[in-house]
C-alpha cells in the first residue's frame, strides 16, 4: 500500500475534475482518475503524469453497478485503500429544462448521474474510507442548488431549471444525511460550489476557469481533522442551503 494519501476523483478526465486531480496531485496525493471514456481517461492520466502528478486510471461509469464495484476492487487490491473521494462526475442533461418542458426521461438521467451515481460510488467506497485515518468526501454541488439563493429575488442564478438545479438540491440533502450518519467517525462530508465555470457542461459559457472552480473541492478534500462536516461551501465560505 502506498504511504501517500490516496484520492479518487470521478469525472476527472476533463474540466473541473481534471483540475481537482491536478491540485491534489500537487499536494502529494496519489490520485485515481475516474472516467468512463477510455480514450480521454488515458490522455488525462498521461498529461497529469507529464506534469508530475502521481496519477493512475480508474475506469468508472458512476451509473453502472458493475463498473463501480470494479473500481472499488481496484482501489482495494492495487492501492490498499482510499483516503479521499471527490464525487465530481455530473451531467446537465438536455436543454431547455424548465419545469414545464422538461421530460421525465431527462430528469431520471440527470438524477441517475448527479445523485444516485454519488450514492452508488460513495457506498461502494465507504468500507475503504472507514479504514483511513483522515477520510474526506467532497460532493460537487452548485450555487443553483441552494433553495435560499434560488428564493432570494436579487440573486441571479440564470434561468429556471427542472432537472439540473433540483438534482443538485437533492444531492445537498443527501450530503447532509451522510454527514449526520458519519458524524461519530473521522469521515468528513461536504458539498462544494465551484461557481460558474467554463466547461463542456455549460457550453463553455462560464466566467471562471476550471482551475478557479477546483479550489474549493481541493480545500474540502484536504481539511484538517477539526474542519467542518455537513456543510456547503464556495471560495468565500459557507453557502446557505
N, C-alpha and C positions, 0 to 999 in steps of 0.2 A: 504493500500500500504506500502511495506517495505521502511524504511528510507535508506536502503543500496542502493548502485549503483547496478542496475540490468543489467546483461550481458547475452547474448546468444552466444554460440559458436557452430557452425554447425560442424558435423563430430567430435564430442568431445568424443566419446566413446573409441578411441584409439589414439596412436601416438602423433603427434604434437598437435592436437586439445585437447586431454586429458591434456597435459601439459600446454596449454594455460589456460584451465579451472582451473587447479590446481594453476597456478600462479596468476590468477585474484582472485581466492578464498583466497589465502594467503594475498592478499592486501585488503581483507574485502568485496569484491564483493559477491553478491548473484548470482550464475551462473547457467543458464539454459544449460543443456547438451543435445544438439540436435543430434539425431541419428535415423536411420531408422530401425536398428536391435534391436528388443525389448529386447532380452536376454543380449546382450552386453551393451545396454543402462542401464538396471537395475544394472548390475555388476559395471559399471563405476560410477554410482551415489553412490552406496553403498561404493565403495572403496574411493571415494572422501570424502564422509561424514565421513568415519572412520578416514581420515586424517585431519579432522577439517574444511573441505570446506562446505560452505552453498550451496549445490548443489541440483538441482531439475531436474527431467526428462522432456524433451520436445520431444515427438515422432515427427520425422521430416524427410521426404524424400524431398530433395530440387528439385527433378524433378517432383513432383506431386502437382498440384494446390490445391487440397482439403487438403492435408497434411500441406502445408504451411499456408493456411487460418486458419486451426485448431490451428496451433502453434501460429499465431498472436492473435487469440481469447483467447487462454490460457494465453498468456502474458498480455493481456489487462484485462481480467476478474480476473485472480488469482494473478497476480503480480502488476497490476495497471500501468504498463508501461514498458519502456525499455530505457536504457542509452547507452549500448554498444552492437554492433553487430560485431562479428568476423565471416566472411564468409570463413570458413576453409575447408568445405567438398569439396573433389575433387577426380578425378579418372585419372589414366594414360592411360586407355584404354588397348588395346591389343598390343603385340609386335611381330615382329618388326613393326614400324610405319613410316618408311622412306616414303617421299612423293610419290615415285614411286611404293610403295607396299601397302600403307595404303588404307583401304576400305572406301568408303563414309559412310557406316554404323558406322564404328569406329569413324570417325570424328564427326558425328552427336551425338553419345553417349557421347563423351568427352566434346564437346561444351555444350550439354544439362546440364551436371552437373557443369562444370567449369565456364561457362559464363551465360547461361540462368538461371541456378539454383541460381546464385548470384543475378541476376536481379529480379527473382521471389521473393526471400526471402527479399531482400532489399526493394522493392516496397511495399510489404505487411506490412513491419515493419516501414516504414518511418513515418506514422502518429504518432506512439508511440515515435519515436526518436525526432520528432519535438516538442514534449511536454517536453523533457528532458532539464535540464539546461546545461548539459555538454555532448552532444551526440557525439559518436565516431563510425565510421565504419572502419573496417580493412578487406581488401580483400587479401586472401592468394595467392601471386604470386610466382615467382621463378626467379632466375638469367637467366634461359634459355629463359625467356620471353623477355629479353632485346634485341632489334634489334641492339643496339650499341655494346653490348658484342658479340652477335652472328656474327657480321661482323668484329670483331677485330681478325686477324689471330692468334695472340699469346695467346688468351684466349681459354682455353679448357673447353667446356661445355658438353662434351660427344658426343655421336653420333647425327646424324641428326634426326629430328622428324617432322612427317607430321600431327600429331594431338595434342599431349600434349603441346609441346612448343608453337605452334601457338595459342592454346586455351588460354594460359596464356598471350600471347601478346594481344589477343582480350580483355581479362579481364583488362589488363593495360589500354587499350583505354577506356573501359567502366568506369574504376575508375576515369580517368581524366575528363570524361564528367559529372559524378556525382559531382565531386568536383567543376566543373565550375557552374553547376546548383545550387549547395547549398552554394556557396561561401559567400552569404549575410546572411547566417544562422549560428547558432553555431555548426552545424554538420561538423565534420572534417572527410574526406575520404582519406585513404591512402592505398598503397599496401605494403605488407611485403614479403621479400625474406628470407626464413629460412635457406637457404644453403642446401647442400647435406646431408640430414638427413636419417638415417637408419630407414625406416618404411616399412610397407607392400606395399606401393605404388611402391617402387623400389626393392622389394625382400630383404629388409634389407641390401642393399649393400652400403648405405650411410656411410659417415665418421663422421657425427655429431650425437649427441644424440637428442631425441625428446625434452629434456629439453633445449638444445642449440638452437634448431630450434624455440622454443616457445618464446624466449626472445624478438625478435623484434616485434612480434604481441602484446605481453603484453605491451611493451613500447608504441606502437602506440595507443593501446586501453586506455592508461592512460595519454595521452598527456595533458599538461596544456592548458588553453584557448588561449594562444598565440603561440601554437605549429603549425606545418605546416599542410597543406592540399593539396591534389592533387599530392603527391609525392610517389616515390618508394624507399624503404629503406631496408638495412640489418643492422647487428650489427655495421658496421663501418660508416654508414651514408647513404647519398643519393646514389642510383644506377641509372645509365643512362637508359633512356627509350629505 
